Amino acid sequence: MLEACPMSDLPPGESVRVEAHVPIAVFNVDGELFAIDDTCTHQDASLADGWVEACRVECPLHAAAFDLRTGLPCGLPAKRPVRTYPVQVADGMVYVETEAAEVA
């Protein structure tokens, strides 16, 4: 488990970038936490800097969009998914499991 940040640093509607074996973006969508690879599969851009609406994040570079629940692209120009990671909160701290769920 990777310590991401205190829960108080991740209010609803916000995201954080976590340095790990590959950078991970953690999002708080109305109190539900999601973690995905931080780098857009279309071109190098931080998804943590993107725009979140419902359970989708839009890349700030070329507007590719990804489903935060599955990692699947839901908008061009991205065609490849990002990996998703389980998230837990314990004692006010957000943790990310570094074993990613691969999407076929």
All heavy atoms as an XYZ file, in Angstrom:
776
protein
N       0.854     -1.192      0.000
C       0.000      0.000      0.000
C       0.887      1.239      0.000
O       1.879      1.303      0.703
C      -0.879      0.014      1.238
C      -1.899     -1.088      1.304
S      -3.260     -0.811      0.224
C      -4.392     -0.074      1.333
N       0.474      2.181     -0.791
C       1.195      3.436     -0.938
C       0.394      4.538     -0.257
O      -0.798      4.696     -0.516
C       1.365      3.740     -2.428
C       1.994      5.054     -2.814
C       3.455      5.083     -2.384
C       1.890      5.245     -4.316
N       1.035      5.283      0.603
C       0.377      6.409      1.264
C       0.267      7.546      0.262
O       1.269      8.020     -0.271
C       1.200      6.838      2.478
C       0.528      7.856      3.340
C       1.337      8.141      4.586
O       1.362      7.285      5.489
O       1.954      9.228      4.639
N      -0.968      7.978     -0.020
C      -1.195      9.015     -1.023
C      -1.217     10.412     -0.410
O      -0.444     11.284     -0.809
C      -2.487      8.749     -1.774
N      -2.118     10.623      0.560
C      -2.262     11.940      1.171
C      -3.264     11.846      2.312
O      -4.034     10.889      2.383
C      -2.738     12.973      0.151
S      -4.414     12.685     -0.456
N      -3.290     12.849      3.194
C      -4.372     12.896      4.178
C      -5.700     13.143      3.455
O      -5.750     13.868      2.458
C      -4.013     14.086      5.062
C      -2.564     14.346      4.817
C      -2.308     13.902      3.399
N      -6.760     12.545      3.938
C      -8.082     12.720      3.339
C      -8.471     14.197      3.318
O      -9.129     14.658      2.379
C      -9.114     11.889      4.112
C     -10.479     11.851      3.479
S     -10.422     11.009      1.886
C     -12.026     11.440      1.269
N      -8.014     14.956      4.293
C      -8.324     16.389      4.350
C      -7.708     17.168      3.189
O      -8.155     18.268      2.869
C      -7.852     16.978      5.680
O      -6.455     16.797      5.825
N      -6.692     16.594      2.535
C      -6.061     17.244      1.383
C      -6.748     16.882      0.066
O      -6.305     17.316     -0.997
C      -4.589     16.837      1.275
C      -3.719     17.466      2.348
O      -4.217     18.328      3.103
O      -2.535     17.078      2.429
N      -7.823     16.070      0.142
C      -8.492     15.602     -1.069
C     -10.008     15.786     -0.941
O     -10.770     14.832     -0.878
C      -8.140     14.127     -1.317
C      -8.522     13.515     -2.655
C      -7.877     14.247     -3.815
C      -8.136     12.046     -2.674
N     -10.465     17.047     -0.913
C     -11.906     17.281     -0.804
C     -12.632     16.875     -2.084
O     -11.998     16.695     -3.134
C     -12.002     18.796     -0.569
C     -10.753     19.359     -1.148
C      -9.699     18.288     -0.992
N     -13.954     16.726     -2.025
C     -14.717     16.367     -3.225
C     -14.415     17.315     -4.389
O     -14.304     18.530     -4.205
C     -16.177     16.487     -2.772
C     -16.106     16.195     -1.301
C     -14.817     16.827     -0.838
N     -14.251     16.710     -5.568
C     -13.961     17.483     -6.768
C     -12.485     17.724     -7.010
O     -12.110     18.306     -8.026
N     -11.627     17.253     -6.116
C     -10.192     17.481     -6.249
C      -9.459     16.190     -6.597
O     -10.003     15.100     -6.490
C      -9.622     18.068     -4.953
C     -10.177     19.427     -4.607
C      -9.789     20.494     -5.615
O      -8.628     20.501     -6.094
O     -10.650     21.332     -5.934
N      -8.202     16.349     -6.989
C      -7.349     15.203     -7.299
C      -5.927     15.508     -6.852
O      -5.560     16.671     -6.667
C      -7.377     14.904     -8.795
O      -6.924     16.025     -9.525
N      -5.145     14.439     -6.673
C      -3.727     14.583     -6.343
C      -2.921     13.616     -7.198
O      -3.414     12.555     -7.585
C      -3.425     14.322     -4.849
C      -4.086     15.346     -3.956
C      -3.807     12.922     -4.448
N      -1.704     13.995     -7.473
C      -0.755     13.132     -8.189
C       0.153     12.512     -7.137
O       0.684     13.213     -6.281
C       0.061     13.952     -9.178
C       1.115     13.153     -9.910
C       1.921     14.081    -10.820
N       3.133     13.453    -11.284
C       3.321     13.009    -12.516
N       2.361     13.138    -13.420
N       4.460     12.453    -12.867
N       0.328     11.205     -7.229
C       1.164     10.465     -6.292
C       2.334      9.874     -7.069
O       2.126      9.189     -8.072
C       0.360      9.336     -5.611
C       1.231      8.564     -4.645
C      -0.870      9.898     -4.919
N       3.547     10.161     -6.617
C       4.726      9.587     -7.258
C       4.848      8.139     -6.810
O       4.860      7.846     -5.618
C       5.979     10.378     -6.895
C       5.972     11.795     -7.434
C       5.862     11.884     -8.943
O       6.371     10.983     -9.651
O       5.273     12.858     -9.431
N       4.923      7.234     -7.758
C       5.033      5.804     -7.485
C       5.849      5.177     -8.613
O       6.467      5.901     -9.396
C       3.637      5.179     -7.407
N       5.815      3.841     -8.725
C       6.526      3.165     -9.815
C       6.119      3.766    -11.161
O       6.933      3.890    -12.061
C       6.281      1.658     -9.772
C       4.847      1.266     -9.905
N       3.916      1.483     -8.916
C       4.173      0.691    -10.923
C       2.738      1.059     -9.317
N       2.864      0.561    -10.532
N       4.862      4.100    -11.296
C       4.348      4.986    -12.337
C       3.474      5.984    -11.597
O       2.828      5.627    -10.615
C       3.527      4.248    -13.428
C       4.399      3.298    -14.229
C       2.356      3.532    -12.850
N       3.461      7.247    -11.999
C       2.623      8.213    -11.293
C       1.153      7.784    -11.291
O       0.649      7.254    -12.278
C       2.824      9.506    -12.069
C       4.139      9.336    -12.761
C       4.226      7.869    -13.081
N       0.491      8.028    -10.176
C      -0.912      7.668     -9.992
C      -1.691      8.929     -9.652
O      -1.222      9.766     -8.882
C      -1.063      6.615     -8.866
C      -0.334      5.322     -9.249
C      -2.531      6.348     -8.551
C      -0.252      4.302     -8.133
N      -2.882      9.059    -10.224
C      -3.781     10.167     -9.894
C      -4.912      9.620     -9.039
O      -5.504      8.592     -9.361
C      -4.343     10.789    -11.167
N      -5.195     10.312     -7.933
C      -6.283      9.924     -7.039
C      -7.332     11.035     -7.089
O      -7.000     12.217     -6.954
C      -5.788      9.719     -5.591
C      -6.928      9.273     -4.692
C      -4.637      8.713     -5.551
N      -8.579     10.643     -7.285
C      -9.689     11.587     -7.442
C     -10.734     11.361     -6.373
O     -11.029     10.221     -6.017
C     -10.366     11.384     -8.811
C      -9.459     11.594     -9.973
C      -8.686     10.550    -10.463
C      -9.364     12.831    -10.584
C      -7.845     10.728    -11.543
C      -8.517     13.023    -11.670
C      -7.755     11.970    -12.146
N     -11.326     12.444     -5.889
C     -12.464     12.377     -4.975
C     -13.681     12.871     -5.747
O     -13.781     14.049     -6.087
C     -12.225     13.251     -3.741
C     -13.347     13.143     -2.734
O     -14.474     12.786     -3.055
N     -13.040     13.487     -1.495
N     -14.585     11.942     -6.061
C     -15.801     12.272     -6.795
C     -16.965     12.124     -5.826
O     -17.399     11.014     -5.532
C     -15.989     11.353     -8.025
C     -17.278     11.702     -8.760
C     -14.790     11.447     -8.957
N     -17.408     13.243     -5.280
C     -18.531     13.255     -4.331
C     -18.324     12.271     -3.185
O     -19.233     11.543     -2.790
C     -19.846     12.966     -5.051
C     -20.185     14.037     -6.075
O     -19.865     15.218     -5.820
O     -20.753     13.697     -7.121
N     -17.104     12.196     -2.671
C     -16.799     11.337     -1.529
C     -16.341      9.941     -1.884
O     -15.896      9.194     -1.025
N     -16.416      9.559     -3.164
C     -15.932      8.258     -3.605
C     -14.554      8.444     -4.236
O     -14.360      9.332     -5.069
C     -16.899      7.641     -4.620
C     -16.606      6.199     -4.918
C     -17.694      5.524     -5.745
O     -18.711      6.173     -6.077
O     -17.511      4.352     -6.070
N     -13.597      7.621     -3.814
C     -12.224      7.771     -4.282
C     -11.894      6.791     -5.394
O     -12.295      5.624     -5.358
C     -11.259      7.556     -3.115
C     -11.442      8.496     -1.931
C     -10.432      8.178     -0.843
C     -11.334      9.951     -2.346
N     -11.150      7.294     -6.374
C     -10.707      6.497     -7.520
C      -9.235      6.788     -7.753
O      -8.781      7.917     -7.559
C     -11.488      6.879     -8.783
C     -12.953      6.668     -8.680
C     -13.794      7.707     -8.300
C     -13.506      5.426     -8.943
C     -15.162      7.521     -8.194
C     -14.878      5.228     -8.843
C     -15.703      6.269     -8.460
N      -8.492      5.768     -8.222
C      -7.084      5.957     -8.565
C      -6.820      5.301     -9.918
O      -7.270      4.182    -10.174
C      -6.186      5.351     -7.501
N      -6.114      6.037    -10.764
C      -5.757      5.547    -12.103
C      -4.325      5.977    -12.402
O      -3.764      6.841    -11.714
C      -6.702      6.096    -13.199
C      -6.632      7.630    -13.263
C      -8.128      5.631    -12.976
C      -7.393      8.247    -14.427
N      -3.731      5.387    -13.455
C      -2.450      5.898    -13.935
C      -2.619      7.377    -14.217
O      -3.630      7.800    -14.790
C      -2.025      5.191    -15.226
C      -1.481      3.788    -14.999
O      -1.066      3.478    -13.869
O      -1.475      3.014    -15.966
N      -1.641      8.166    -13.840
C      -1.759      9.615    -14.008
C      -1.485     10.072    -15.437
O      -1.908     11.144    -15.835
C      -0.816     10.344    -13.055
C      -0.980     11.844    -13.129
O      -2.129     12.321    -13.057
O       0.030     12.550    -13.289
N      -0.805      9.281    -16.229
C      -0.407      9.719    -17.559
C      -1.409      9.271    -18.611
O      -1.719      8.086    -18.733
C       0.993      9.185    -17.904
O       1.899      9.577    -16.865
C       1.485      9.745    -19.225
N      -1.900     10.220    -19.376
C      -2.830      9.935    -20.468
C      -2.164      8.996    -21.467
O      -0.982      9.157    -21.788
C      -3.227     11.239    -21.150
S      -4.355     11.030    -22.549
N      -2.915      8.022    -21.971
C      -2.361      7.065    -22.925
C      -2.260      7.627    -24.338
O      -1.634      7.019    -25.198
C      -3.201      5.770    -22.957
O      -4.544      6.092    -23.317
C      -3.165      5.055    -21.633
N      -2.860      8.771    -24.575
C      -2.767      9.395    -25.899
C      -1.454     10.147    -26.038
O      -0.770     10.036    -27.039
C      -3.949     10.334    -26.142
C      -3.789     11.172    -27.364
N      -3.564     12.528    -27.296
C      -3.800     10.851    -28.681
C      -3.455     13.007    -28.526
N      -3.592     12.010    -29.383
N      -1.112     10.934    -25.036
C       0.112     11.719    -25.055
C       0.428     12.100    -23.612
O      -0.476     12.193    -22.786
C      -0.074     12.969    -25.913
C       1.213     13.605    -26.333
C       1.008     14.609    -27.447
O      -0.108     15.026    -27.738
N       2.086     15.009    -28.074
N       1.697     12.305    -23.316
C       2.098     12.579    -21.935
C       1.440     13.844    -21.388
O       1.815     14.947    -21.749
C       3.618     12.721    -21.833
C       4.332     11.396    -21.989
O       3.671     10.357    -21.842
O       5.543     11.403    -22.247
N       0.473     13.629    -20.519
C      -0.174     14.721    -19.807
C      -0.693     14.158    -18.496
O      -1.103     12.998    -18.425
C      -1.330     15.308    -20.612
N      -0.668     14.954    -17.454
C      -1.122     14.517    -16.138
C      -2.645     14.562    -16.061
O      -3.248     15.624    -16.198
C      -0.527     15.412    -15.052
O      -1.107     15.108    -13.797
N      -3.247     13.398    -15.832
C      -4.703     13.347    -15.691
C      -5.163     13.991    -14.386
O      -6.300     14.457    -14.290
C      -5.191     11.909    -15.795
C      -4.980     11.280    -17.176
C      -5.346      9.801    -17.162
C      -5.777     12.018    -18.241
N      -4.281     14.064    -13.389
C      -4.629     14.752    -12.145
C      -4.900     16.234    -12.396
O      -5.601     16.882    -11.623
C      -3.520     14.589    -11.105
N      -4.375     16.757    -13.491
C      -4.614     18.155    -13.867
C      -5.839     18.312    -14.764
O      -6.148     19.412    -15.216
C      -3.397     18.722    -14.614
C      -2.185     18.855    -13.721
O      -2.361     18.963    -12.492
O      -1.062     18.839    -14.248
N      -6.540     17.196    -15.031
C      -7.696     17.223    -15.920
C      -8.963     17.679    -15.229
O      -8.966     18.043    -14.057
N     -10.054     17.638    -15.986
C     -11.357     18.054    -15.494
C     -12.187     16.819    -15.204
O     -12.293     15.914    -16.032
C     -12.064     18.912    -16.543
C     -11.296     20.163    -16.812
C     -11.369     21.333    -16.121
C     -10.320     20.356    -17.834
N     -10.497     22.246    -16.653
C      -9.831     21.666    -17.707
C      -9.787     19.545    -18.843
C      -8.859     22.199    -18.545
C      -8.803     20.072    -19.683
C      -8.370     21.374    -19.521
N     -12.811     16.811    -14.029
C     -13.622     15.663    -13.613
C     -15.094     16.033    -13.674
O     -15.498     17.085    -13.184
C     -13.253     15.212    -12.189
C     -14.153     14.091    -11.720
C     -11.796     14.782    -12.132
N     -15.858     15.143    -14.296
C     -17.309     15.283    -14.323
C     -17.880     13.893    -14.157
O     -17.540     12.979    -14.918
C     -17.776     15.894    -15.642
C     -19.262     16.174    -15.644
C     -19.705     16.879    -16.906
O     -18.947     17.695    -17.450
O     -20.827     16.594    -17.356
N     -18.742     13.739    -13.157
C     -19.284     12.426    -12.791
C     -18.098     11.502    -12.536
O     -17.245     11.824    -11.748
C     -20.238     11.912    -13.849
N     -18.010     10.381    -13.200
C     -16.894      9.438    -12.998
C     -15.968      9.418    -14.206
O     -15.428      8.378    -14.575
C     -17.429      8.040    -12.696
S     -17.939      7.870    -10.988
N     -15.784     10.579    -14.822
C     -14.891     10.706    -15.975
C     -13.880     11.802    -15.720
O     -14.185     12.801    -15.082
C     -15.669     11.105    -17.231
C     -16.602     10.092    -17.767
C     -17.415     10.636    -18.904
N     -16.623     11.457    -19.819
C     -16.896     11.625    -21.099
N     -17.947     11.045    -21.623
N     -16.153     12.371    -21.866
N     -12.669     11.587    -16.240
C     -11.670     12.653    -16.218
C     -11.292     12.949    -17.659
O     -11.134     12.040    -18.477
C     -10.418     12.284    -15.384
C      -9.696     11.063    -15.927
C      -9.475     13.470    -15.279
N     -11.203     14.228    -17.962
C     -10.820     14.674    -19.297
C      -9.392     15.189    -19.246
O      -9.053     16.034    -18.410
C     -11.751     15.774    -19.766
C     -11.479     16.240    -21.171
C     -12.458     17.304    -21.614
O     -13.672     17.017    -21.640
O     -11.993     18.417    -21.933
N      -8.556     14.663    -20.117
C      -7.160     15.071    -20.186
C      -7.067     16.562    -20.541
O      -7.769     17.023    -21.446
C      -6.438     14.219    -21.224
S      -4.719     14.701    -21.463
N      -6.189     17.301    -19.865
C      -6.083     18.729    -20.151
C      -5.385     19.051    -21.469
O      -5.456     20.172    -21.945
C      -5.260     19.262    -18.972
C      -4.430     18.104    -18.547
C      -5.299     16.887    -18.780
N      -4.753     18.066    -22.094
C      -3.981     18.347    -23.305
C      -4.817     18.274    -24.577
O      -4.878     19.224    -25.344
C      -2.795     17.376    -23.390
C      -1.702     17.725    -24.371
C      -1.140     19.118    -24.107
C      -0.587     16.691    -24.281
N      -5.506     17.134    -24.806
C      -6.268     16.970    -26.045
C      -7.695     16.495    -25.799
O      -8.333     15.962    -26.704
C      -5.565     15.995    -26.996
C      -4.277     16.518    -27.514
N      -3.069     15.949    -27.201
C      -3.996     17.577    -28.311
C      -2.100     16.634    -27.789
N      -2.637     17.631    -28.461
N      -8.179     16.593    -24.570
C      -9.561     16.277    -24.213
C      -9.924     14.797    -24.309
O     -11.091     14.454    -24.381
C     -10.547     17.115    -25.028
N      -8.935     13.903    -24.311
C      -9.252     12.479    -24.197
C      -9.917     12.278    -22.829
O      -9.588     12.969    -21.868
C      -7.980     11.639    -24.294
N     -10.850     11.356    -22.735
C     -11.563     11.138    -21.476
C     -11.463      9.677    -21.069
O     -11.409      8.782    -21.913
C     -13.021     11.549    -21.622
N     -11.452      9.444    -19.744
C     -11.346      8.097    -19.198
C     -12.367      7.905    -18.087
O     -12.610      8.821    -17.297
C      -9.942      7.856    -18.617
C      -8.862      7.953    -19.642
C      -8.246      9.172    -19.905
C      -8.454      6.839    -20.357
C      -7.245      9.274    -20.859
C      -7.460      6.937    -21.320
C      -6.852      8.155    -21.562
N     -12.933      6.718    -18.023
C     -13.842      6.346    -16.943
C     -12.993      6.036    -15.716
O     -12.112      5.174    -15.768
C     -14.663      5.119    -17.353
C     -15.741      4.775    -16.360
O     -15.450      4.669    -15.151
O     -16.889      4.577    -16.799
N     -13.236      6.727    -14.619
C     -12.447      6.534    -13.407
C     -12.686      5.172    -12.759
O     -11.846      4.685    -12.020
C     -12.740      7.643    -12.395
C     -12.294      9.038    -12.806
C     -12.809     10.076    -11.815
C     -10.785      9.101    -12.934
N     -13.824      4.553    -13.035
C     -14.136      3.244    -12.440
C     -13.417      2.112    -13.156
O     -12.994      1.144    -12.531
C     -15.639      2.988    -12.472
C     -16.450      3.973    -11.645
C     -17.899      3.876    -12.000
N     -18.033      4.355    -13.392
C     -19.111      4.887    -13.893
N     -20.198      4.976    -13.170
N     -19.150      5.302    -15.146
N     -13.285      2.218    -14.482
C     -12.750      1.109    -15.275
C     -11.415      1.419    -15.941
O     -10.714      0.501    -16.349
C     -13.739      0.726    -16.390
O     -13.861      1.838    -17.300
C     -15.096      0.342    -15.814
N     -11.105      2.686    -16.112
C      -9.901      3.083    -16.829
C     -10.066      3.110    -18.337
O      -9.158      3.504    -19.067
N     -11.237      2.710    -18.818
C     -11.474      2.662    -20.262
C     -11.610      4.062    -20.845
O     -12.215      4.951    -20.218
C     -12.733      1.861    -20.569
C     -12.649      0.370    -20.274
C     -14.020     -0.284    -20.410
C     -11.641     -0.299    -21.213
N     -11.080      4.276    -22.054
C     -11.269      5.575    -22.693
C     -12.731      5.747    -23.086
O     -13.384      4.813    -23.525
C     -10.362      5.512    -23.925
C     -10.146      4.078    -24.189
C     -10.295      3.359    -22.883
N     -13.246      6.934    -22.892
C     -14.634      7.206    -23.275
C     -14.702      8.455    -24.134
O     -15.741      9.095    -24.224
C     -15.543      7.286    -22.042
S     -14.937      8.250    -20.676
N     -13.599      8.789    -24.728
C     -13.561      9.907    -25.639
C     -12.238      9.933    -26.379
O     -11.195      9.735    -25.786
N     -12.307     10.135    -27.675
C     -11.091     10.247    -28.483
C     -10.339     11.517    -28.097
O     -10.941     12.444    -27.567
C     -11.460     10.259    -29.963
C     -12.057      8.958    -30.490
C     -12.532      9.135    -31.927
C     -11.042      7.829    -30.408
N      -9.051     11.565    -28.305
C      -8.260     10.705    -29.164
C      -7.649      9.478    -28.459
O      -6.973      8.694    -29.114
C      -7.159     11.631    -29.661
C      -6.960     12.589    -28.542
C      -8.331     12.783    -27.941
N      -7.862      9.279    -27.184
C      -7.299      8.100    -26.504
C      -8.005      6.835    -26.973
O      -9.227      6.811    -27.125
C      -7.434      8.237    -24.995
N      -7.213      5.791    -27.192
C      -7.761      4.505    -27.605
C      -7.396      3.402    -26.624
O      -8.031      2.362    -26.611
C      -7.254      4.140    -28.996
C      -7.730      5.088    -30.073
C      -7.174      4.721    -31.419
C      -7.608      5.751    -32.455
N      -6.957      5.537    -33.732
N      -6.350      3.621    -25.824
C      -5.904      2.621    -24.846
C      -6.332      3.039    -23.445
O      -6.315      4.228    -23.112
C      -4.386      2.473    -24.897
C      -3.884      1.831    -26.188
C      -2.374      1.695    -26.208
N      -1.765      3.023    -26.242
C      -0.840      3.449    -25.375
N      -0.392      2.668    -24.428
N      -0.349      4.668    -25.480
N      -6.709      2.080    -22.609
C      -7.135      2.397    -21.241
C      -5.950      2.727    -20.343
O      -4.794      2.475    -20.684
C      -7.800      1.096    -20.783
C      -7.119      0.032    -21.566
C      -6.805      0.643    -22.905
N      -6.251      3.293    -19.199
C      -5.284      3.458    -18.114
C      -5.603      2.395    -17.064
O      -6.726      1.885    -17.009
C      -5.340      4.871    -17.489
C      -4.859      5.925    -18.469
C      -6.730      5.204    -16.985
N      -4.625      2.046    -16.264
C      -4.854      1.075    -15.194
C      -5.554      1.753    -14.019
O      -5.379      2.951    -13.798
C      -3.528      0.469    -14.732
C      -2.892     -0.400    -15.805
C      -1.530     -0.850    -15.395
N      -0.670      0.340    -15.335
C       0.644      0.303    -15.223
N       1.275     -0.842    -15.147
N       1.346      1.414    -15.193
N      -6.337      0.984    -13.303
C      -7.006      1.475    -12.095
C      -6.385      0.799    -10.882
O      -5.795     -0.276    -10.988
C      -8.513      1.176    -12.127
O      -8.708     -0.234    -12.201
C      -9.186      1.856    -13.323
N      -6.524      1.444     -9.726
C      -5.934      0.948     -8.493
C      -6.964      1.020     -7.367
O      -7.690      2.019     -7.258
C      -4.728      1.802     -8.089
C      -3.635      1.840     -9.124
C      -3.675      2.742    -10.182
C      -2.554      0.972     -9.035
C      -2.670      2.785    -11.131
C      -1.539      1.009     -9.983
C      -1.597      1.914    -11.024
O      -0.608      1.955    -11.967
N      -7.003      0.007     -6.506
C      -7.884      0.077     -5.334
C      -7.411      1.171     -4.367
O      -6.203      1.385     -4.210
C      -7.744     -1.305     -4.691
C      -7.205     -2.187     -5.771
C      -6.362     -1.299     -6.639
N      -8.368      1.843     -3.749
C      -8.091      2.920     -2.800
C      -8.751      2.588     -1.474
O      -9.873      2.079     -1.440
C      -8.643      4.270     -3.314
C      -8.323      5.393     -2.358
C      -8.117      4.578     -4.703
N      -8.049      2.887     -0.383
C      -8.597      2.699      0.961
C      -8.296      3.930      1.790
O      -7.305      4.630      1.544
C      -7.971      1.483      1.635
C      -8.280      0.178      0.982
C      -7.630     -0.986      1.717
O      -7.126     -0.848      2.816
N      -7.646     -2.145      1.088
N      -9.137      4.169      2.794
C      -8.895      5.232      3.760
C      -8.807      4.589      5.128
O      -9.675      3.803      5.504
C     -10.020      6.289      3.733
C      -9.771      7.363      4.792
C     -10.148      6.911      2.352
N      -7.737      4.899      5.850
C      -7.557      4.387      7.204
C      -6.963      5.491      8.067
O      -5.971      6.120      7.675
C      -6.639      3.166      7.206
N      -7.582      5.736      9.194
C      -7.109      6.761     10.134
C      -6.888      8.110      9.455
O      -5.906      8.803      9.720
C      -5.829      6.294     10.834
C      -6.042      5.048     11.660
O      -7.117      4.924     12.288
O      -5.143      4.177     11.671
N      -7.804      8.475      8.563
C      -7.740      9.777      7.906
C      -6.712      9.892      6.794
O      -6.504     10.971      6.251
N      -6.073      8.770      6.433
C      -5.058      8.773      5.378
C      -5.565      7.970      4.180
O      -6.188      6.926      4.340
C      -3.762      8.153      5.900
C      -2.599      8.258      4.946
S      -2.053      9.948      4.587
C      -1.428     10.472      6.164
N      -5.294      8.473      2.972
C      -5.678      7.791      1.741
C      -4.512      6.908      1.306
O      -3.369      7.372      1.222
C      -6.013      8.799      0.618
C      -6.345      8.084     -0.681
C      -7.151      9.714      1.043
N      -4.821      5.639      1.022
C      -3.815      4.680      0.563
C      -4.240      4.108     -0.783
O      -5.421      3.884     -1.029
C      -3.688      3.518      1.550
C      -3.142      3.941      2.896
C      -4.002      4.272      3.941
C      -1.768      3.988      3.121
C      -3.523      4.659      5.170
C      -1.276      4.371      4.363
C      -2.143      4.703      5.386
O      -1.656      5.090      6.604
N      -3.248      3.829     -1.617
C      -3.492      3.226     -2.916
C      -2.725      1.905     -2.981
O      -1.535      1.873     -2.655
C      -3.015      4.149     -4.065
C      -3.223      3.492     -5.414
C      -3.720      5.488     -4.000
N      -3.424      0.857     -3.382
C      -2.743     -0.406     -3.620
C      -1.994     -0.281     -4.935
O      -2.570      0.147     -5.934
C      -3.742     -1.566     -3.688
C      -4.305     -1.943     -2.350
C      -5.128     -3.211     -2.422
O      -4.817     -4.097     -3.236
O      -6.103     -3.291     -1.657
N      -0.734     -0.654     -4.939
C       0.075     -0.451     -6.139
C      -0.069     -1.572     -7.159
O       0.506     -1.484     -8.234
C       1.557     -0.244     -5.773
O       1.993     -1.351     -4.995
C       1.740      1.046     -5.000
N      -0.830     -2.594     -6.839
C      -1.135     -3.620     -7.827
C      -2.318     -3.128     -8.653
O      -3.430     -3.033     -8.153
C      -1.477     -4.956     -7.166
C      -0.284     -5.622     -6.516
C       0.774     -6.019     -7.530
O       0.417     -6.503     -8.620
O       1.961     -5.807     -7.233
N      -2.060     -2.809     -9.894
C      -3.098     -2.237    -10.752
C      -4.011     -3.321    -11.305
O      -3.606     -4.465    -11.450
C      -2.453     -1.472    -11.909
N      -5.206     -2.923    -11.600
C      -6.143     -3.795    -12.309
C      -5.938     -3.542    -13.790
O      -6.082     -2.416    -14.260
C      -7.572     -3.484    -11.898
N      -5.561     -4.562    -14.523
C      -5.321     -4.418    -15.963
C      -6.663     -4.510    -16.701
O      -7.490     -5.348    -16.391
C      -4.394     -5.515    -16.465
C      -3.000     -5.440    -15.891
C      -2.169     -4.278    -16.421
O      -2.530     -3.726    -17.481
O      -1.192     -3.929    -15.779
N      -6.829     -3.653    -17.666
C      -8.024     -3.674    -18.508
C      -7.636     -4.305    -19.830
O      -6.629     -3.937    -20.434
C      -8.559     -2.240    -18.729
C      -9.766     -2.277    -19.635
C      -8.895     -1.593    -17.396
N      -8.423     -5.265    -20.270
C      -8.107     -5.943    -21.543
C      -8.508     -5.110    -22.724
O      -9.335     -4.298    -22.708
C      -8.808     -7.279    -21.584
